[in-house]
Amino acid sequence: MPTPAAQFKEQARRLAADLRHRQTIQTAMRKYEVVRDQRKAAFQDWEGARRLAAQTKWHALEHLGEHLERLTRQLEARGARVHWASTGAQAREIILGILRERQARMIVKSKAMTAEEIHLNEALQAAGYEVVESDLGEFIVQLREEPPYHLVFPAMHLTRGEIRDVFLRKLGDAPSDVPEELTMVARRVLRDKYLRADAGITGANFAIAETGMISITENEGNARLTAALPRTMITLVGIEKVLPRLEDLALFLPMLAVMGTGQPITCYNTLYAGPRQPGEPDGPEEYHVVLLDNGRTALLADPEERDALRCIRCGACLNVCPIFRNVGGHTYGTVYGGPIGSVITPNLLGLQPWKHLSYASSLCGACTETCPVQIDLHHHLLRNRRNAAAQKPRWLERLAFRIFACLATRPALWSLTTRLARVGMKLRGRVNGSALDPARAWTATRDLPPVAKQSFREWWRTHNDHQRQEKAT
């Protein structure tokens, strides 16, 4: 099996050269940027809103234990059952146990990145359950048997023609590539699944400690049907999604919509607090909330990295990242792609196997600048690089930097090296493209800049000589 780093390099090489793929992504991003900037301008003070959001999330993380306990008490007071999962494997077993106890067979599932994180669909299908994604984008990529491409836009990389082809192949129904007609095909299929489902599984955007409520935001209404129609509802939520107060949603819901999709507010924003109460016409008979750690408390314990847990999964950093725009979401090989994925994946899955993601960055800082909760993303990438190098140093790199330091701190050696470099450039031209060229792989896609004919020191010395001569005459 190739390593994650080898897979990333191969995928990046292939997709960076795929001009059609790049054009599809660039077109989608340009449309997003226009509406996002329009909506940001509607805020009285956007930077002030970012600071307040960052402070609110920071407070929530600093008192995470208290907020989780309060959230649990409030949920259980209304009849919900709260489960604690330290790992992804434990979360899968909890959910499988609930489904076995209820003798469920058919499951509908709304968008949940935490479920992708713990590979829940694969576990459910291996146990014999039928699982159907109800979000349209997630439904499309499920039919294609591939993971979501983007945190917010799972099928961003697909054209209408490609979606029509997969509907025709998998569903036997695709009247045209008109989006409205394709949506109606998916609706007919999914409505039948809702009516037959024994259980519904959702993710969560926020969890309100004050009132014991789970906040889910969506544009299609599929999460509401997933929660309302089956007898059993299960919500899988990362522990970092906690907000202290209900009033915090007045800031976070519009901020998530603006940065996620460029909307002033998403179409459906729903709060779930427990199973159906007496006199209520719909809702599940039982409600389970699974609180997932899966490495989050370890990240919380790191004073340098913990602010990465402020992430609200809006996907804004992916949208502005030049690397993501060129290599795409699947190249990262992990659920969380782009800058935020490159920050948290090495911390959640292991620094050494995933350290290459932290090097897949131009360090331009666009991700940090756009993050609505002010996560210092590009500096986190540098810290990951530093930690990876300290944990498992490469002797060749250390030797190279020691040689460089030796040259750079000795003017005479540096002057000699620059002179020799000019000779080396001439000789390199003779072997470029041959097996003798040690930089062949590097120069295949890059131009090595020529060494200046005259160094600054040489120019300065010559310039001063001319001035002295002029003064003498």
N, C-alpha and C positions, 0 to 999 in steps of 0.2 A: 504493500500500500504506500503510495506517495505521501510525504508529509504535508501538513497544512501549508507550509511555506512553499513547497514545490508546486502544489496545486494552485496556490495564489499566483505565483509567477507565470505559470503556463496559461491560466485563464486571463490574467491581465495582458499578457503578450498577445493573445488571440483577439480579445475584445477591443483592445486599444486600436487595433488595425481594422476593426469592423466598422466602416464608416456609416453603414445603415443603422446599426445599433446606436452609435453615438449620436446620429442625427435625431433618432426617435427620442432619446433622453434629453438632448439639448432643447428640442421643441417643447417638450413637456415642462422643463424647468423654466424656460422663458415666459411661458404663460403664467406659471405660478408666481414668478418674481413680480410681475406687473400688479397682480391683484393683491399680493402680500404687502407690497409697499403702499398701496392705496389704503388698505385696512390699518396698517400701522399708523398712518397719518391721522386716522380718526381718534387715536388716543390723545388725550390732552398732554401727556408727558410720557412718551414711550420709554425713555431711559429710566424715569422714575418708577414706571410700572415694572421694569426688569429688576430694579433694585429691591422693590417691595416683594416681588415673587421669589427672588433669591433669599431674602431674609426670612420669608415665611417657610420656605423649604428647609433652610438651615435650622430654624427653630424646631421644626418637626423632627429633623434628624437628631438634633441634640437631646431631644426628649422622646426619642422613638419608643422606648419601653413603656413609658407612661401612656403615650397615645395609643399604642397597640392594646394595652390592657383596657383602656376606656372604650375603644372601638369594640373589643370583644364583649365587654359587659353589656353595652348597649344593644348589640346584635342579639346576644343570647336572651336578653330581656324580652325581645319580641318573637322569640321562638326559633331563631336561626341557630344552626350548629356551626361552631368555629373549630377548625382543625389547624394544627401547626405542623408545618413541614420543613425540616432542616435542609433536606436535599431534594433534588428533582426526583430521584428514585422513590423517596418517601411520599412525595406529592402524588406520583403516579399510583402508588399502592393505595393511598387514601381514596383517590377518585375511583379506582377499580373496585375497592371494597364497597363503596356507596352503591355503585352500579350493580354489583353482584347481589347485594342485599335487597335491592329493589327489583331484581330480575329484569333489568333493562336490556334491550337489544338494539334499539335504534336511537341514535344521539345526534342532535343538531348542535352546532357550535358557532358562536359569533367570534369576531376577531379577538385574538388573545395572544400577544407576543410571549407572555409567560408560558403558554401552552406549547408554542414553538420551541421555546428555550429548553423545556424538559422533554421534548419529543413525545408529547402526549398522544397525538394522533396515531403514531406508529405503535405505541403500547396498546391503545384501545383496539386497533385493527388486529394486532397479533393475538389479542384475547378473544377475538371473534365478534367484536361489535362493529356495526355499520356507523361510520362517522361522516357527517356532511357539514362542510363549511357553509355558513349562511351569508357571510359578507360576499358581495359579488366578485370583488377582486380575488379574495381568498378561494372562492368556489372555482374560479377560472384556473388559478395555479394548481389547485388540488386536482382538477381534471387533467392537467398537464403533468401531474406527478412531480412537481418541483416546489421548492420553498418560496415564500414571499420574497419579492425583489427589493422591497422598500418598506420601511416601518409603517408608512401611511398609505402608500399606493402599491399594493402587492403585485399588480399586473402592469406596472408602468412601462415595462420593456416590450409589451406586446402591441401589435397593430390590430386594427379592427378586423383585417383579413385573417390574421392568425387566430383571433378569438372565434371568428366564424368557423374556421376549419376545425378547431378543437370541439366546438359545439356539435358540428356535423358528425365528427368521428365518434364522440363520446355519448352524445344525447340523441343523435339522429335527427336533429331539428335545427336548422339555421337558414331562415328565409332569405337573409341578405347580411351585409356587414354594417347595416344601419344600427347605431348603438341602442336606440329605443326598442327595436325589434329583437335584438339579442338579449336585452334586459328582460323582455316579456317571456322569452324562452326560459331563461333562468328562473324567473318568478313562478312559472307554471310548475317547474320541477321542484323548486324549494317549498312551495305551499303544500304540496303533497307530503314532503318530508316533515314539515312542522306538525301536520295533523297526525302523523304516525309516530312521532318521536316520544320516547319514554323519558328522556332526560335532556336538559339543555345545559350547555357549558358556556360560560362567558369569561371574559377578562374584566379588567376594571381600569378606568383612567385615574380615579382618585378614591380614597377611602376616608370618610369624615369621622374623626374620633369623637367630636362633640356630640353628634347625633347617632352615631353607629349606622352610617349609610354608605352604600357603595354607589359611586357615580360613574355612569357609562355614557359616553358621548358617541354619536354615530350620525350618518346621513341617510341611511336606507330604511331604518325601522326594523332591520333584521334582528338586532339584539333584543328589542322589545318582544318580538314574536318568539325568539329563543327562550326568553325568560317567562313569558306569559302562558304559553300553550302546554309544554310538557308538565308532568306532575312533579318532577324533581328538577331543581335548579342548582347548579354548582358554579361558584365564582372562584377562579384562581387568580390571586392578586399578590404581587410582590410587596414585601413589607415596607418598601421605601415609598409607596404610593400614598401614604397617610398624610392628610392635611389636618391641622388642629381644629378649625372651625368651619361651620357651614358657610359663613360669609366669605371665606377665602375663595369659594367657587366664583364669586362675582368678578374676580380678577383672572383666575386660572382658566375658566371655560372660554371666554373670548380670546385669551392669549393663546390657548391651545389651538383654537379654530384659525386664528390669523396666521400663526406660524406653521400650522400643519397643512392647511388647504387654502389659505387666503380668504376664508369666509369671515364675516363679522361674528357669526356664531353658528355652530353646527345645527342641523335640522332637528335632531332629537337629543335631548339631555335628560336622562332619567336617573332617579335615586331609588335604590332598592334597600329595604331595611329589614326584611324578613319574609316568611311565607305568607300566603294569603290569609287574611284575617276574616273573622265572621262578618258577613254582609258584603264582602268585596266580590265583584263579579268574575275576576280572573286572577291569575298569578299561580305560582307553584304551591303544591301542598306542603312541600318541605324545601328548605333553603339551606345550602351548605356553603360556607366560605372557607377556602383553603389559603392560609397565609404562608407565602413561600419565602424562605431565606435563600437557600442555594448560593451561598457565598457572599451574600449582601452584608452580613454582620462583620465578616472579615474585612470587607472593603470599608465599612464604617469605622473599624478600629484603626485604619490607616489615616493619620492626620493630614497627610499630603493628598490622598486620593479620594477621601470620603465625599467631597462635594460633587463627584460624578453621580452620586445617588440622588442628586436634585433633579436629574433628567425626567422630563414629563413625556418623553417619547413622541415629540411633535415632528421629528424628522427634518427640522430646519437645517441642521448642520450637514446632513446628507445633501440637501438641495443646493448648497453653496460650495460644496467641496469639489475642487477640480479633479481630484483622484477618482471620487465616486462617479463623476460625470463621464469619465473616460473608460473606467474598467467595469462599472456596473455593480449592482448589489450582490449577485450570486458569486462574484469573484472572491468575496471575503470569506466564504465558506462557513459562515456563522450566522446566527439569527440576527444579531445586531451588527449591521454594516456601517460604513462611513466613519466619521471621526469618533462619535460616541461609542460605536462598536469597537473601534481600534483602541479606545481607552479602557473599556470595561471587560472586554473578552479576555485579554491576558490576565486580568485579575480574577475573573470568575472561572476560567478553564485551565489556567496554567501559564505562567509567564514565558517559559522557554519554548513550548510548542507554538505559541501564538505571538511571540515578540515581533515577528515580521510585520504584523498589522501596524504597529507603532512606527515603523519605518515607511509605511505606505502613505506618506504625507509630504506636502510641500512646505509645511509649517508657515503657511501664509497668514494664518490667524483668522481667516474668514469664518470658521466655525465658532470660535470664541466670540467674535463680534456679533454674530447673529443669534447666539443662544439666548432664549428668553429668560432663563434662570441664571445666566452669567456663570456657566461652568467654564473654567479656564482650560479648554480642551487641548489647545496646541502645546501648552506647557505640560499637561498630563502626558502627552505623547513623548515629550522629551524625558520626563521622569521614568516612564516605562523603559525607554531606551537605556537610560542610566542604570536602572535597577537590573535590567537583563544583562548588561555588560558586567556589572559588579557581581552578579550571581554566578555567571559563567563566562569569565573573560576569555577572549581569543588572543593567544600569544602573538600571532602575526600582526594583529591590529596594534597591540601594545608596542611591539617592536617598531612598527612603522611610525607611530606617534612619537616614540622616544627619539628616533632618528630625526624626525622633523623638528622636534624641540631643540635637539642638538644643533641643527643647521640654523634654525631661526634665531637662536640666541648668540650666534657667533658671526659677526659681520663678514669676516674674511671668508669663512666657509660658505656663507650664503652668497657672496659675490661670485665665488668660484662655481657654485652649483648653478647659478643662473647662466653663467657663460657656457657651462657644459650642457645645459638644457637646450640652448640654441643648436648645438651640434647634434644633440639627440633628436631634435625635431626634424633635422635634415635627414638623418639616418632612418628615422621612423617612416618617412615618406617612401623609402625604398622597399620596406618590408610590409607596409600596410596592406591588409587583406590576405596576407599569407599566414601560414601556421606558425611562423616565427614571431608574429606580432602578439605580445602579451596582452595588449589592450584590444584585441580583435573584437571580443564580445561587447566591450564597452563602447567602442567606436562604431559599431554596426548601426547604432541609432543616434549617435551624437557626433558633433564636430568638436575636435579638440582645439581650443583656441590657440593661435600661434603665440610663441613667446616674443615679447617686445624686442626689437632690435637694439634698444638702448634702455637700460634700467633707469629709474628715477635718480639714483645716486650718480650714475654716469652723466645723465643729462645735467644735473645740478652742478657737477664738477666742471663740465664743459661750459655751461652758462656762466658760472662765476669767472672762469678764465677769460671769456669774451668780455665781461664787464670790466675786469681788471685791465685788460688790454686797451679798452676804450678810454678808461680813466687815465691810463698812462700816456696815451696819445693826446 
